[in-house]
Amino acid sequence: MRKILVTSALPYANGPLHLGHIIEAVQTDIWVRLQKMLGHDCLYVCAEDAHGTPIMIRAQSEGVTPEALIERVAAEHARDYAGFLIEHDQFHSTHSDENRELATSMYARLRDAGYITRRPVRQAYDEQAGMFLPDRYVKGGCPSCGTPGQYGDSCEHCGATYSPADLVNPVSTISGSVPVWRESDHIFFRLGAFEEMLRGWLATDALQPGVRAKLDEWFDAGLKDWDISRDAPYFGFGIPDEPGKYFYVWFDAPIGYLASLRALCERTGRSFDEYMRPDSRAGLYHFIGKDISYFHTLFWPAVLQGSGFRKPTAVYVHGFLTVNGQKMSKSRGTFITARRYLEHLPPEPLRYYFAAKLGPDLDDIDLNLDDLVARVNSDIVGKLVNIASRCAGFVARGGGRLAGTLPQPALYAEFAGARAGIAALYEARDYAAAIREIMLFADRANQYVDQHKPWTLAKDPARAAEVLGIATQGINLFRVLMTWLAPVLPRIAAEAGRFLGVPIDRWDAVASPLLAVPINAFQPLATRLDRKAVEALVAPEAPAGAAAGPADRPAAGTIDIRDFAKLDLRVAKIMRAALVEGSDKLLRLELDLGGETRTVFSGIRAAYAPEQLQGRLVLMVANLAPRKMRFGVSEGMVLCASGADDSQGLFLLSPDSGAVPGMKVT
């Protein structure tokens, strides 16, 4: 059993989480859940990044204290992480007693070891606000291309980098006044003293090749001393024996990882030193975005080494997130907050989509909304869940207990035997390859059911045992697939475990099949994504209080085209129809929706006998929310025509000849 500590980058307590935060948290959470399923002792800690000038300024603008601001934002962040099923073992704050003590003691160790120096720094100063200005709080014309309104560190138009002093006509973003230039003594960490150690560390497998190549450029340019101090006023921890000086947020922020670990250890009785002493055999893994790799791959390991702690085992860096091929942008509607997503859609479709895109390198990941709908509806609903829904009814018909043997034990052994390879892909963070492999197995499981056609065999009562065996094989193949996807789809896996009667929480549990045990009634595990709900993620939001004008409102008793477009009408084929015991109105229909099986309870018993319906094509509403009835769950609605009263009859609507199951009705 491995002992592992995992972190993801700390969200800044100055605004809501967006999907860029979520992709990193999902990547980390999947990796952690895998380790736990493999039986390892794995902890996932994170915290609010709660210090710095932006938080101080925002708190002032809202008329609250910084402490009140970060407490509110931290609660929002924790809520949204939980909404995406991110399972932290500890979610802490950098504005905590643990972090203050660690930052202070680590600084003292660095200072006493000779790794701290000081020298004057010339900075922009806002006389009206009475404070030194961070580079991003000075704006002006780019000195390279002349573009106005650029920040004091780099130009968003031409990409040039510079200092605020180089800007054309600089102004303070706080007061709008022209800054003056003043000198102030600052405290520096001597990063260059650790070059030999860092080069040796980077020669290991601690970093991806793309990150190592970038670090070589920084080494070639020379490692510069790192300014770790800021002048008052500043929201953060004061530096001991340095009046008016505060730790720069990027000094105490990564120490927040250790503060979160310490809080967890104090709460649970674990040993902090077991994870952080220099000779620790525990793994320490950081998941971050490539925009902060400089801090995590140079400063952070050097600070750890210099203050007497161990270095990270590895720092895993991912690329940026784009939406529909564009950088996330509020003006384009592609800046999607975590809360906005959760107001429209469940979390697991996005977890699955991110997993299907994430590899072990630094490539950017694009969230294409059309692809999201197609992939989730095809893979999760049409392939994975479809296996269980197709087979569960035959088990229920056979008494609700799985068969005692598998008709094809070699097929099951092949599925179960692939678990080590799937785990290795997850471990290497090549989630995309893992998902591709899993879906190939899902195709084979569906092919097995299609090939043996239990719905045809079920017509012959003498073949009931054979039908049960086929269904048992299918249910067991589904269990293997669901185990492999449990790190990605934890909520669906939990529901699948309730259906199977055994939890899906151990990777090696699939070494043996489930045989001769009862299973529970099948409930829908996932529903198709509504394209309109997905499109709403990037739709312009109406201004608060805005009301629809006359042209926007349909007449009373009518609908407009937008209402009609919400309906997903499909052609379906009735595979089986049966009476419903205890009801004199309902028939239970099993519908083929083009590779996906749905169960629908329809009130057409007075007009049709079950034997009249098998093989008939009908029209159905495919995106109607499942409805739980006392007879079971109805997963849609078939369309009928009827007269003004019962005497005129009830008539199923059917497409013309040539239509096939799954066709969309437009």
ZILINHU-V845432 format. One record per pair of residues at least 12 apart in sequence whose ideal C-beta (glycine too) atoms are under 7 Angstrom apart, sorted by the first residue. I is the first residue (numbers start at 1). J is the second residue. Records with the same first field share a line. If there is no record, write none. Layout:
I: J, J
//
This chain:
1: 39, 40, 41
2: 40, 283
3: 41, 282
4: 35, 40, 41, 42, 282, 283, 285
5: 43, 45, 261, 275, 282, 283, 284
6: 28, 31, 32, 42, 43, 44, 285
7: 45, 46, 257, 286, 287
8: 24, 25, 28, 46, 287
9: 24, 288, 289, 292
10: 46, 47, 48, 49, 94, 253, 256
11: 48, 49, 77
12: 49
13: 48, 49, 50, 55, 69, 70, 73, 74
14: 54, 55, 58
16: 76, 337, 338, 339
17: 77, 80, 337, 338
18: 328, 335, 336, 337, 338
19: 321, 336, 338, 341, 367
20: 320, 321, 328
21: 338
22: 84, 338
23: 321, 354, 365
24: 287, 289, 318
25: 81, 84, 86
26: 84, 351, 354
27: 287, 318, 358
28: 44, 287
29: 86, 87
30: 355, 426, 431, 487, 488
31: 426, 429
32: 44
33: 486, 487, 490
34: 423, 426, 427, 487
37: 486, 487, 505, 506, 507
38: 423, 507
43: 89, 264
44: 87, 88, 89
45: 88, 89, 90, 257, 260, 261, 264
46: 88, 91, 260
47: 91, 92, 93, 94, 256, 259, 260
48: 70, 74, 77, 93, 94
49: 94, 249, 253, 256
50: 70, 93, 94, 95
51: 94, 95, 235, 236, 249, 252
52: 235, 236, 249
53: 134, 137, 234
55: 69, 70, 235
56: 233, 234, 235
57: 174
66: 235
70: 93, 95
74: 93
78: 91
80: 338, 339, 342
83: 338, 342, 347
84: 338, 347, 351
85: 347, 351, 490, 491
89: 264
90: 260, 263, 264
92: 256, 259, 260, 263
94: 252, 253, 256, 259
96: 259
98: 259, 262, 263
99: 252, 255, 256, 259
100: 237
102: 255, 258, 259, 262
103: 237, 247, 251, 252, 255
104: 240
106: 255, 303, 307
107: 239
108: 240
109: 307, 308
110: 189, 306, 307
113: 306
115: 189, 190, 193, 306
116: 187, 189
117: 188, 190, 225
118: 185, 186, 187, 188
119: 186, 188
120: 183, 184, 185
121: 183, 184, 186, 227
122: 181, 183
123: 182, 184
124: 138, 164, 170, 179, 181
125: 179, 180, 181, 182
126: 172, 174, 175, 177, 179
127: 177, 180
128: 175, 177
129: 172, 174, 175
131: 233
132: 184, 231
133: 172, 179
135: 151, 152, 153, 164
136: 151, 152, 153
137: 172, 173, 174
138: 152, 164, 167, 170, 172, 173, 179
139: 151, 152, 170, 171, 173
140: 167, 168, 169, 170, 171
141: 167, 168, 169
142: 155, 157, 158, 160
143: 162, 166, 167, 168
144: 158, 160
145: 157, 158, 160
152: 164, 167, 170
165: 181
184: 231
186: 227, 229
187: 228, 229, 239, 242, 245
188: 225, 226, 227, 228
189: 225, 226, 228, 303
190: 225
191: 223, 224, 225, 226, 298, 299, 302
192: 223, 225
194: 302, 305, 306
195: 223
197: 305
198: 298, 301, 302
199: 219
201: 301, 311
202: 215
205: 314
206: 312, 313, 314, 315
207: 297, 315
208: 317, 360, 361, 362
210: 361, 362
211: 293, 297, 317
214: 293
215: 297
218: 298
223: 298
226: 299
227: 248
228: 247, 248, 251
229: 245, 246, 247, 248
230: 246, 248
231: 244, 245
232: 244, 246
234: 246
236: 249, 252
237: 252
250: 295
254: 295, 296, 300
258: 276
261: 275
276: 309, 310
277: 310
278: 308, 309, 310
280: 310
283: 313
284: 310, 312, 313
285: 312, 313, 314, 316
286: 312, 315, 316
287: 316
288: 315, 317
289: 318, 320
290: 317, 318, 319, 362
293: 317
296: 315
297: 315
316: 429
317: 362
318: 358, 362
319: 362, 363, 364, 365
320: 364
321: 365, 367
322: 364, 366
323: 336, 367, 538
324: 368, 369
325: 366
333: 538, 539, 540
334: 538
336: 537
340: 537
341: 537
344: 533, 536, 537
345: 533, 534
348: 489, 491, 492
349: 372, 376, 529
351: 488, 489
352: 376, 380, 488, 489
353: 372, 375, 376
355: 431, 435, 488
356: 375, 432, 435
357: 432
358: 429, 431, 432
359: 430, 432
360: 428, 429, 430
369: 534, 535, 537, 538
372: 534
373: 529, 531, 534
376: 529
377: 528, 529
379: 439
380: 526
381: 526, 527, 528, 596
382: 595, 596
383: 439, 442, 443, 446
384: 442, 481, 485
385: 525, 526
386: 446, 595, 596, 597
387: 445, 446, 449, 474, 477, 478
388: 475, 478, 499, 522, 525
389: 522, 597
390: 449, 474, 597
391: 449, 471, 474, 475
392: 522
393: 590
394: 454, 458, 467, 468, 471
395: 468, 471, 472, 475, 519
396: 521
398: 464, 467, 468
400: 518, 519
401: 516, 517, 518
402: 472, 475, 514, 515, 516, 517, 519
403: 468, 469, 472, 515
404: 515, 516
405: 515
406: 472, 473, 476, 513
407: 469, 470, 473
408: 473
411: 448
412: 473, 476, 477, 513
415: 441, 477, 480
416: 480, 510, 511
418: 441
419: 484, 507, 510
422: 434, 437, 438, 484
423: 507
425: 437
426: 487
438: 481, 484, 485
441: 481
442: 481
445: 474, 477, 478, 481
448: 473, 474, 477
449: 474
452: 470
454: 467, 470, 471
455: 575, 576
475: 519
476: 513, 514
479: 500, 510, 514
480: 510
482: 496, 504
483: 504, 507, 509, 510
486: 504
492: 525, 526
495: 525
496: 525
498: 520
499: 519, 520, 522, 523
500: 514, 519
501: 517, 518, 519, 520
502: 514
523: 633
524: 626, 633, 635
527: 626
528: 622, 623
530: 623
532: 565, 566
567: 621
568: 621, 622, 623
569: 619, 621, 664, 665
570: 593, 620, 622, 662, 663, 664, 665
571: 617, 619, 655, 659, 660, 661, 662, 663, 665
572: 591, 592, 593, 618, 620, 661
573: 591, 592, 615, 617, 661
574: 589, 591, 613, 614, 615, 616, 618
575: 590, 591, 592
576: 590, 614
577: 589, 610, 613, 614
578: 610
579: 610
580: 601, 631
582: 631
583: 631
584: 605
585: 603, 605, 606
586: 601, 602, 603, 605, 631
587: 602, 604, 605, 608, 610
588: 601
589: 602, 638
591: 620
592: 661
593: 622, 661, 662
594: 661, 662
595: 662
598: 635, 636
599: 632, 633, 634, 635
600: 620, 634, 635, 636, 637, 638
601: 629, 631, 632, 634
602: 638
604: 640, 650, 652
606: 650
607: 649, 650
616: 654
617: 654, 655, 659
618: 638, 652, 653, 654
619: 638, 639, 653, 655, 665
620: 636, 637, 638, 639
621: 636, 637
622: 636
624: 636, 637
638: 652
639: 653
640: 652, 653
641: 653
//
